Amino acid sequence: MKCHEIIIKSKNKNYLVTVAIGGNFYLDWKKYAFPLWKKYCLRNKIGLIVIKKDLISKNSEYWKKRQWQKMLVGAYLLKSGVLIKNICSIDRDGTGQGYMIDIIDKFKSDFNCPIIISGGAGNWKHLLKGLENKNINAVSTANLLNFIGDGFKKARTELLKRFDLPTW
C-alpha cells in the first residue's frame, strides 16, 4: 500500500520528508505549511515527500501515534525504492529527558544509513547511554552544552573516564 506522495521530485535524490497522517491533518499541512516548504525545497533543490497514511498497521504491537511513525520512514521509503541519506527526529529536543533509544533498538535493522541520535540529552548519562549502544553511530546535543549550567564540563569529565576524547 502506498502511504506517501512525492510532491516535488528531486533530481539529486535529496528529500525533505514529513508526516501528515490523517485527512484533516494533511489538509491543514497542505494549506498552512506546504507553501513555505515548497519555496524552501525549490530554493535548495531538494524534493518533498509527505507521508499521508499510517506506515504500520494499527493491529501491530509496535503501532503508535503518527508522530512516532516518523521513525519508520527510512525503512518504508527504502522498501518503496526511495534512497535515504539521513533521517532526523527531534521529538524530545530541549526536554532533557533523554534520547528515544528504545525505538532505535527496535528498528535499527530497517535503516540503511548511520544513526546519529539527537534531541533530549539532559545530562552526561544520556550521552553515555547513546554512545554505549551498538545500534547508534554517534550522539548529538546542544541544549546540554549551552543551557544547563556546567553540563558541558560535567559531560566531558565523565566521558573522558570512559572514552579516548581529544584534549585541548
N, C-alpha and C positions, 0 to 999 in steps of 0.2 A: 504494500500500500504506500503510495506517495504521500509523504507528510509535509514536503517542502515546496516552495515556489522560488525559482530563480527570477528575481525581479530585474536585476541588472546583471547581464552576463559579463564575465571577466575574461580578458584575453590572456592575462598573466596568471590565472588560477588563484588569485588572492581574493578572498571574500570576507565581507563583514556579515556575520550570521546572527540573527536574533530569533527569539522565541516569542510568538504571539499566538498562543494556542487558545482556540475558542472564538466563535463568531464575533461576539461583541468586543473582545479584547483585540482581535485582529482588525476590526473596523476602526476602533479608536487609534490603534497604532498607525494604520494607513492614513487616517485623517490628520493626526497631530504630529507624529514622529517622522513618517516617511518623507515629507517634503524636505526636511533638513538632512536626513540621512542620504537622500538621493543626491543633493548638492555635494555632500561630503564625499560620497563614493565616486561621483563623476570627477570631482576636482582631484582626487587621489588615485584615480584609475584603478579602483577595486570594484568587485562585483558585490551584489547584495542578495542574500538568501534569507527568506523568512520561513520558519517552521510554524505551520498552521494547525497541525493535528498532533495528538499525543504520539510520542515516539515509542511508548511501551504500553502494553495492554493494561487496562485497569484491573485485570484479574491477576497480574503478576505480583509476586511477593515484593518486588522492588518498586512498584508504582508509587509515585508521589505526585505532588502538585506540579504544575507547568514550570514554575521557577526552577525546580530541582531537575527537570528533564533536560536542561541545557548541558548537564554532564554526559548525556547520551548522544549529543550532536555529532561528535567526532566519529563514533562507531557507525551511526546512522548514515552520515554523508559518505563515509568510506564505502559502505555497502552499496550506496547509491551511485558510486563512481565519481564523487566529487573529491578532489585532492585537498587535504587539510594540512596546513603548515603549522598552525598553532591554535590553541583554544585558551581563552581567559575566562575564569569565573571568579567573581569577587563578592559573592553574597555576604560574606562576613567582614568585608573590608571596613576597617575603623572600629570594629566591635571589641577587639581584644579577647575574643572568646576561643581563639584557636582556629587552625585550618580545618577544612572539611575532608580530612584524610580518609575517613571511613568510606566515602563514596569513591575515591580514587582506588582504594584497595579492591572494591567490588568490580570495577570496570577497567582496570589497567590493561588487561589483555586485549581490550577493544580499541585501544589507541595505537596509532602508528606514528606517534611523534613523542619527543621528550616531554616530560611533565615537570613544569615549574609551578609549584603551588604558591598561591598568593591570596591575600585577604584574610585577616583575622588574627595575626600574631599579636599577642599582648604581653608576652614575656619570653625570656630565653628558652624556657622549656618547650614552648610551641615550635621555635626554630629547631631545637634538638629533635623533637618528635618527627618533624618533617625530614630532617637530614638523615635520621637513622632508618627511615622507611625505604625498603628496597624498591618500591614502586615509584618513588619520586626522585627525579634527577637533580632538582635544585629547589631552594626556597627563596621567597621574596618578601620583603617587608619595607614599609616606610613609616607608618604610624609609630611603631615601637621605637624606631631610631630618632624620630623627630619630635614626638609629643609626649612621651612617657618618661619624664624626669631623667633619671640616669639609666634608662632602658638600654641604650647603646653600650654604655660602659659595662653594665651587668652581663648583657648578652655576650659581649666579646670576652670578658673574663671567664665566664663559664664554658663557652665554646672552645676557647684556647686549651682548656683542660682535656678536651676530647678530640680535637681536630688540629691538624697542622695548618694553621691560618697564616697568611702573610703578616710580617711585623713591619711596623713603620718607625 
